C-alpha cells in the first residue's frame, strides 16, 4: 500500500513459496510496483516439499561446486535449507548480502538493488534518495542516528547493480561462501544464526575500491520519549484521483509526525495533503534539491581497528553490537564519542569520513518531521491483527491515510471536514451508503474478507503482556468440499462451506464462457439497506456425546434463520471441537450439520428459508475457541452494510418474529445517517409459549423441521410487567458460573426508584412539562447520579431496556397511550435518554475499579445491529471496533465493544419491537452439564489482560480526541 508512493523509481519484489493462492493478496489490488514471485511453480519442488528459495540460495556455493569441494551434497543442502526456510523463516536474513547474486536473473534492467524488512512502512522514498546516492555511491544505508556503529542496516540498504564487483562482496563471509561446510554433519552442533549486519559490514569496510554512505534518514518506534508515542506516525496518501486526473495520477506516500511531543497542535492544523502545495512547500517539490544539507568539512573517522593497530590491545574487546559476533566489532565500532547522531559517515578509497548535516530549512511545515520510512521495532511485538485492520484498505478508503500508534492504526481524517454532513460536504446518498464497499476489510457480494481471525492465543515470553496467536481461521482458506477426515484436525483451523448462496457471473465484454465467482448472490438482497443476521455456535466434544443436544443446537440456529426470513441474508459459523479421540462422534456431528443445512434444494418448502444463508464450519483440535473471534469472522462474511451480531445460541435464545422487519425499517430510515448502533434486548422466560395452535400449517412445518417457535411483540406486556420475563439470563443458565446467584434483575431491584442511574422516569411525571431551569437542574442531578453509581448495572442497562420498551410500545400500539398508558417518547425525552446511555457507556472506560470490574464481568453478549459505516468519513466499524479476540471466556469484557462505539461517537439506540428470548424448552434442549468454556478471562496473566484493556481503551480515546479537535477547528 505505502510502496505505491515510490512507483516512479522503485519496484518491490516479493518472493514466496508454499503460500496457497487464496491467502495471497489480489494482484489487481496491489500497487503496480509490487511484484509477487512464486518460486514453487515447478511440480518437482512441490512434490518434494521443497521451497524454491532454497535452490536459489545454494548459488552462494557456486565456486565450491565448480571446484568439486562440496562437503554437503547439493541435493541434501537444498533439502536442509528448504526445511529451515519453511520452519524457521527468519533464517532468510542471513542471505541479504548475496541477494544481488542469488536473484541475478530477476535484476536484469535495474540500476540498483537493495533489501529491506517486512516490518517497514515506506514513505516518499524517491524524494529522500539524493542524486549523489544514486550516482556516486556503490552502497547506501539508512540509519536512525546510530551510525557510530558502521553496519549496513537490514531495514534499508541499496547497492549499484554491479554483477562483477558489488554483487560479489559477500564472498568474504564464509558462512555464505562455504555454506556447505557449515551445514555438514560434523559442524551441526556449531551451527547458529549469523547476522548479515556483522560479517558483511566488515567485508565492505575493508574494501578500498568502493564508496559507501551511512545516512541518517530512518525513523522508528524506539524510545517512549519520541513524538510518535504521543502523536503517532502519520501516513498521508495524498489526494485521491479524480475523473479528470486519473490517467496522470501519481500515488503518494508521505510519512511525518510532530517534531517534538509539544507540537501536536501543528499536526492538527496541517492539511493532510500539505506536500501537494507547490507554492508554500516549493523546496519539497523541487526533486533535485536534497532535503539534507552538509555543513563544514569532512574529517576522518577512527574505528577500534585503528587503535588496535596502533598498540591498544584492549581495543579488540570492544563490543558495540550485541547481535554481531566479536570478530567483526573492531571494524564496525567507531571510537566512542567521535561520531554524533548529526554526522553522515562515508567510506572513500578505504578511508572513513564524517561530516555534519542538517535538515534544509523551509522544506517541511513548522514543527513537523518527515522521513522516508518507518521501522517497527517495538510496537510489532505487541500488535494483534485486529489493531491493524484499518491499514489494509487504506488506499481505497475514503480517509486520506492512516495514523499509526502503539495501540494500532487509526484513520487519518481530512482536516477540512471529518463529518459526512459537515458544511455541505455530504456527497450524494450513494457515496454515503456505499463507502463501506471499498473501504473496510469485510466481505461484499463479490469479495471475501481476507482477514485472519485468532481463535486461540497465548502469552508471549517478551514483551510482558503481549500475546501470540496460536490458531487462526480465514474465509480465504475455506473449502466447499466434503469433510476430509473423521479424526481430529491438526494444525490450522479447517473452514468448510456447508451451504452458500454464491453464484458465478459472466465476464462482460469477454469472449468464451469466462466466469468470476460471486461470494454471494446479490439478487437475493439489497446490499446497502439489507441487514445480515450473523450467528455463531460452538459444539463441544461434550455436546457430541449426546446426539440430541447437537440436533437441538443446530435446530436452534435453524430456527433463528427461519425467523429471520428469506428476504435478508444470514451467516451461521459453527465451531466443531475435533479434539476427541472418538472420530465416530465427530463424523456423526458433521453428518448432522450437512443434514440440517447442506442441501441446496431451495425449491423445497423445508429449506426455502435457507436460500440466502451462508453456513460454514470451523474445526480444530482445540476444545473451545474465542467466541469473539467467531463473531468477528461471521460478521466479516456479511455482504450487507448492516449486521446483527452477538446472539448467544448456546443460551437458547431465539429472535422475535418481527426482528427482521424492524431491522430493515431502521436500515432504510438511516440510509444517509451513518454511524448508528441499535441494541436488541434479551430476556429469559420462566415458561414456554403455550398459545400456539397446533392445527395451523406453520406449526406442522415447525414440528417437521424440528424448529423452535418464536414469539413476537405481543409479549411486550409480559416483559414490562415482569410476569414471565427477566433480563437476568444468568439465573437460568444450564451451567452457572461460580458466584452466580438467583438475584432479581436490575429492574426488579430498583422498581421503586424510577430513573436511577441517569435514566428518565418514563411516564411517572404525571404528564407535566418541566421548565427549562428545572430541566437543567434535573440534568445536572442525573449527571451527578451517573458519576456516583457504584455499578453500571443500575444505569445504562436499565436505561436501554426502558427506552426500548417505551419505543416498542409506540411502534406496536401506534400511539404513546398504548399498553398501560405509561410511556413518554417525546423527542426531548428520547434524546436525553440516548445522551445518558452514551455517557454511562463511556464512563465504563474510565478505568476505575468499579467500572472495570463491571465491564469485565458483564455476563451477556450484547446483541447489536451495527452500521459498517462509522459516524465520520474513514471510520469503518468492522475494522475500527472489532471484538477483542484475546478476551476468551464467558465473562470477559463482553460490553467492551459497545463502550468503544460510544467513545467513537456512534449513536447508541435501541431496535424497537425486536428482542431475543430463551424459554424453558430452548434452554433445556441445549443444556449439557459438561461445558468447556471458562467463566472468567482465559488468558493466564492479569498483566496481559490489563495491557490489552489499556490498548483497547486508548485507541478509541485517541480517535475521539482527534475527531473533537478537528471538528472544533472546522467549526471555528
LUMZADREN-825446 format. One record per residue (C-alpha): residue in one letter; x, y, z. Coordinates in steps of 0.1 Angstrom, whole numbers, plus 5000, padded with zeros to 4 digits. Layout:
N
aXYZ
...
! end
This chain:
972
x500050005000
x502650265010
x505050124984
x502950284956
x504450624965
x507850514951
x506550374919
x508450614897
x511850474908
x511550164929
x510049814924
x509449584954
x510049214945
x508448974970
x509548614966
x507448344982
x506747964983
x504147734997
x501548015002
x498147894990
x496748124962
x493648214983
x495948355010
x497848584987
x496648934981
x494649004950
x497249114924
x494749364909
x494749554942
x498549574946
x500449884935
x502049844901
x505549844915
x504849544939
x505749214922
x504748884937
x507048604925
x506148244932
x509248024935
x507347694937
x505847674902
x507647354892
x505947024900
x509146864913
x509647114941
x506047084952
x506246704953
x509446714973
x508046974996
x511047204988
x510847584988
x512247724956
x514247984975
x516447704988
x517747614954
x518447984946
x520248024979
x522747744972
x524147974945
x526448114972
x528347784969
x528747814931
x532547834932
x532847534955
x530547344932
x532847424903
x535847324923
x534147004934
x534747084971
x531247054984
x531246885019
x527446865018
x525846724986
x523846984968
x520546804970
x520946755007
x521847115011
x518747224992
x516646995014
x518147125046
x517747495035
x514147435024
x513247295058
x514847595076
x513047845054
x509747675060
x510047625097
x512547905106
x511948175080
x514048425100
x517048245085
x516448445053
x518148755068
x521448575066
x521448585028
x520648955023
x524249055013
x524148794985
x520748894971
x522349064941
x523948734931
x521148504942
x518448684923
x520648804894
x518248704866
x515448904883
x517549214885
x518249254847
x517449604837
x517649754872
x520450004880
x520349924917
x519149654941
x518549664978
x517049485008
x514649575035
x512349415061
x508649335063
x508249555094
x508849875074
x506350135061
x507750335032
x507150705026
x508250934998
x511450734991
x512150894958
x512251234974
x514651125001
x517250934980
x519651204968
x521251234934
x524651164948
x523350844964
x522150724931
x525250824911
x528250854934
x528050574959
x528150194954
x526350124987
x524050345007
x522450255040
x519950455061
x520150455099
x518550625129
x521450845141
x523450545154
x526050555126
x528850535152
x528150165145
x529150115109
x526949825100
x524849805068
x521249835081
x518949545073
x515949765073
x517249965042
x520449925022
x520849954985
x523649884960
x524649954925
x523749654904
x527349564895
x527449184890
x531249154890
x532249364920
x529549494942
x527249194939
x530248974950
x531349154981
x529548895003
x532148624994
x534348745022
x531748595046
x532548225048
x529148145065
x527848215030
x530548125005
x531347805024
x527847725034
x528247355025
x530847325053
x528647505078
x525747265070
x527846945070
x527046695097
x530346745116
x529547115121
x525947065130
x526447145167
x528247475159
x525547605136
x523847925147
x522148235132
x524648475116
x523648835113
x524348975079
x524949315096
x528249175111
x530448995086
x529149185055
x529649525071
x533249425079
x533749305044
x532649635029
x534649855053
x537849665045
x537549745008
x539550034992
x537850044958
x534250124967
x532250424980
x529750385009
x527450625027
x525850585061
x523050845061
x520650945089
x517250925074
x515350635091
x512750665119
x511450415143
x509350355174
x512350315197
x512250545227
x509050635245
x510051005246
x509651015208
x506651215194
x505350905177
x504350775211
x502251085218
x501151195184
x501550885162
x503150835128
x501150995100
x500950835066
x499351055041
x498350915007
x497651244990
x494651344971
x492551074955
x492451064917
x489551244901
x487851164868
x489951434851
x493351334867
x493050954867
x495450904838
x498151134851
x497651044888
x500750954907
x500250784940
x501850954971
x503050815004
x504451075028
x505350995064
x505551265090
x504951345127
x505451625152
x508951755156
x508651705194
x506051595219
x504751955223
x503952015186
x500751815184
x498652115176
x500752175145
x499751835132
x496051915136
x496452255119
x498252095090
x496451985058
x496851615052
x498051695017
x500451975027
x503151835003
x500951904973
x501052274979
x503852364954
x503852734965
x504252705003
x506452395001
x508252474969
x511552324981
x509951994989
x508651974953
x512052054938
x513151704933
x516851794925
x517251974959
x518551744986
x516451755018
x519551735040
x522351995037
x526051935045
x527852175068
x531552225075
x534252005062
x534951635062
x537151485089
x538451125093
x536850865115
x538750615135
x537550265144
x538850045172
x540849855145
x542950165141
x543550185179
x544449815179
x546949855151
x548450155170
x549149935200
x545949955221
x545449585227
x542249635247
x540549765216
x540049405205
x537549365234
x535149635222
x531549535216
x529149795204
x526649555187
x525349275208
x523849085178
x527149065158
x530048825166
x533048965184
x535248905153
x533749205135
x533449465163
x536749635159
x536049725122
x532349825128
x532650025160
x533950385157
x535950515187
x533450615213
x532350985213
x533851065179
x530751025157
x527551205166
x523951155155
x524151455132
x527151315113
x527051145079
x529750885075
x531250785042
x533950545030
x536050675002
x539250494989
x539450285021
x539250595044
x536250675066
x535051035069
x532351215088
x530551545080
x527851735098
x524451775082
x521251945090
x517751945075
x517352215049
x515152505061
x511752575048
x511252225033
x508752095058
x506052265077
x507052425110
x507152185139
x506951875116
x509451605109
x509251375078
x511251065070
x511550815041
x510450505061
x509250395095
x510750085111
x508549895136
x511049765162
x508949775194
x505249805185
x505349505163
x505949285194
x502649375209
x500349425178
x497349205173
x495849175138
x492549345148
x494549655158
x495849705122
x492749635102
x492450005092
x495649975073
x494649705049
x492449905025
x493850245034
x494550354997
x491050264986
x489350405018
x487650745020
x490150885045
x493451035032
x495650805051
x496550655085
x497850745119
x499850455133
x500150435170
x501350185196
x497750095201
x497150035163
x496250215131
x493750495131
x492050675102
x493751005092
x490851245090
x490751525064
x491551845082
x488952035061
x486051815074
x485751495093
x482051465091
x479851315064
x477551615066
x479851905076
x479452235057
x477752085027
x480451835022
x477951555021
x478151394988
x475251214971
x473450954991
x475050684971
x478550794982
x477550785019
x475750445016
x478450264996
x481650385013
x482050055032
x482049864999
x485649974991
x486950085025
x486549815051
x488049465052
x484749285054
x483149095026
x480849214998
x478849024973
x481848984951
x484748974976
x485648755005
x487248905036
x490948815036
x491448875073
x492748615097
x490848565129
x492648455160
x490748165176
x493248095203
x496148295217
x498748265244
x501248485262
x504548585246
x507748545265
x508548905256
x507449175260
x505449145291
x501649145285
x501949065247
x500148775231
x500748555201
x498048385180
x498348005181
x495347925160
x493648125133
x491048085106
x490248275074
x487448285048
x490148285021
x491147935031
x487647795031
x486747485011
x483447394997
x484447024995
x483246755018
x484846695052
x488146525045
x488846335077
x487046165106
x489946225130
x490946535149
x492046825128
x495746915133
x497447245127
x495547545114
x491747555117
x489847405088
x487047605073
x484347425053
x481547595034
x478447375040
x475947605022
x476447915002
x474348144980
x477348204958
x476848234920
x479148274890
x478848574868
x479848604832
x482648854825
x481249124803
x483049214771
x485048884771
x484748604746
x484048254757
x482548134790
x484848304814
x483248354848
x484148514881
x482848374914
x480548584935
x480848544972
x477048604975
x474148614951
x473448984953
x470048934936
x468748794969
x469149124989
x469849494990
x473449534999
x473049895010
x469949875031
x469949505038
x470749355072
x472649035077
x471948815107
x475348695119
x475248385141
x477948165158
x477747835175
x480347615193
x479747245195
x482047085220
x483146725224
x480846715255
x477846815233
x478746555208
x478346275233
x474646345233
x473246355197
x470046515209
x471946815222
x473746855189
x470446835170
x468947085193
x471747335189
x471547305151
x467747345153
x468147655174
x470347805148
x467947695121
x465047845140
x466748185141
x467448175104
x463848075098
x462548365120
x464848605102
x463148525069
x464148475033
x464548835022
x467648915043
x470948725043
x472248535072
x475648385082
x476048085105
x479547985116
x479747665136
x482947565155
x483447185158
x485747065186
x487946805169
x490046725199
x488246395208
x489846055202
x486445915191
x486446015155
x483045855150
x481346125172
x482946395152
x481946235119
x478346195131
x478246565141
x479546665106
x476746455091
x474146625112
x475346965101
x475146865065
x471746705070
x470447035085
x472047285062
x473847105034
x471147065008
x470847344982
x467347244971
x465847594976
x462647474959
x461747254989
x459447425014
x461547285042
x464747455030
x463447765012
x464247985043
x467947895038
x468448025003
x470148345015
x472248175041
x475948105043
x476747815066
x480247715074
x482147505100
x485547565116
x487447275130
x490547235151
x491947025179
x491247295205
x488347205228
x487047565227
x488047885209
x487348255212
x483648325207
x484648685199
x486948565171
x484048365157
x481748665159
x484348875140
x484748605114
x480948565109
x480448945107
x483248985082
x481448745059
x478248955057
x477549115023
x475449405036
x476049745052
x474149645083
x474849345105
x473249195136
x475749015158
x476048885194
x473148645198
x474148355221
x472648045206
x474247845234
x471848015259
x468847905239
x468048255226
x465648305196
x464948635179
x461448775180
x459248725149
x459349085138
x463049145143
x463849135106
x461049385098
x462149625125
x465849595115
x465049665078
x462949965086
x465750125107
x468350045080
x466150225054
x465550525077
x469250565084
x470550525048
x472050865049
x472750885086
x475750665091
x477250565124
x474350415143
x474350115166
x471049955177
x470949745209
x468549455209
x467549345245
x467448985256
x465348805281
x464748475298
x461248355301
x460148145330
x457647955310
x457147835274
x454747995249
x451547785251
x449447995227
x450347805195
x447547645176
x448847305166
x446347285138
x448047555117
x450247465088
x453047675101
x453247475133
x453147155114
x456147275094
x457947385126
x457447035140
x458646855109
x461647085106
x462347045143
x462247425147
x461647615179
x458747865177
x459448235180
x457348495199
x456548845188
x455849195202
x452549075217
x454648965247
x455649325254
x453149345284
x454749035299
x458249185295
x457349525310
x455349375339
x457949105345
x455248845346
x457348575329
x460348765315
x463548875331
x466749025318
x468848825343
x469948545319
x472548415343
x469848295367
x468648045341
x472047925327
x472347555325
x475847565339
x476347855363
x479548045369
x480948045404
x479348325424
x476248345402
x473148365423
x469448385417
x469148755423
x466448985410
x467349165378
x468349525378
x464849645370
x463449435399
x465849575424
x465149935416
x461549905407
x460750175433
x463450405421
x462450525386
x465150695368
x468050575389
x471350565371
x470750865348
x467650735331
x464450925326
x461450835348
x459250755318
x455550805325
x455950895362
x455851275358
x452051305356
x452451455322
x453651785334
x456351965314
x459352085334
x460652445330
x463952495312
x465652575346
x464152265362
x465252055332
x468752195335
x468852125373
x467451775367
x470151715340
x472851815365
x471451585391
x471351295366
x474951355356
x476051355393
x474051035399
x475750865369
x479150965383
x478350845418
x476950505408
x478750205422
x477649985394
x476950045357
x474249775360
x471950045376
x472450285347
x472850215310
x471549855310
x468249965326
x468150285306
x468450085274
x465649855284
x463450145295
x464050325262
x463450015242
x460249935260
x458750285255
x459750305218
x458549945212
x455150025227
x454750325204
x455650115173
x453349825183
x450350025195
x450850325173
x450450595200
x452150695232
x449050595250
x449550225242
x449949955268
x449350075303
x449450445291
x452750495309
x455150595281
x456650915271
x458550935239
x458951295231
x462051385211
x463451575241
x462951275264
x464351025239
x467351255232
x468151285269
x467850915274
x470250845245
x472751105258
x472650955293
x473150605279
x476250715259
x477650895289
x477150585310
x478850365284
x481750605280
x482250615318
x482950235317
x486350315301
x487550555328
x489450255343
x488050305378
x488049975397
x484249965399
x483650025362
x486449795351
x485049515372
x481549555358
x482949585323
x484949265328
x482249055345
x479249165324
x477848815315
x475748895284
x476848915249
x475149235237
x473049185205
x473949475183
x472749595149
x475849785136
x476350005106
x479649935088
x479850305080
x481050505110
x479850845121
x482751015103
x484350955069
x487050705070
x485650525101
x484850165092
x483149985121
x484349635114
x487949745114
x487850015140
x485949845167
x486149465163
x485649235192
x488849175211
x489648815202
x492148755230
x489348815256
x488148455257
x485748335284
x482048375292
x482648675314
x485448865297
x484749225287
x481549145267
x480449505269
x483749655258
x482849695221
x479649885229
x481550115252
x484250175225
x481550255199
x480150515223
x483550675228
x484050685190
x480950895186
x478550625173
x474850695180
x473750435205
x470050355203
x467650055206
x465849855180
x462249895190
x460049585188
x462949345184
x464249125211
x465848785219
x464348545244
x465048205258
x462447965271
x462547655293
x462147445262
x465047605243
x467347615274
x466847255283
x467247145247
x470847275245
x471747205281
x474746975287
x476446985321
x480046935308
x480747275293
x484347365285
x484147745282
x485547915312
x483648175330
x486548415335
x489048555311
x491148265299
x494448455295
x496848325322
x498248665330
x496548955347
x499249185334
x498449075298
x494749135304
x495449475319
x497649575289
x495149455264
x492449665281
x494649975282
x495349945245
x491649895237
x490750205258
x493550425244
x492850355207
x489250485206
x490050755230
x492850885207
x490450885178
x487751065198
x490151335209
x491451375173
x487851405160
x486851655186
x489951875179
x489351865142
x485651935145
x486352225167
x488752355141
x486152325114
x483552495135
x485752805141
! end
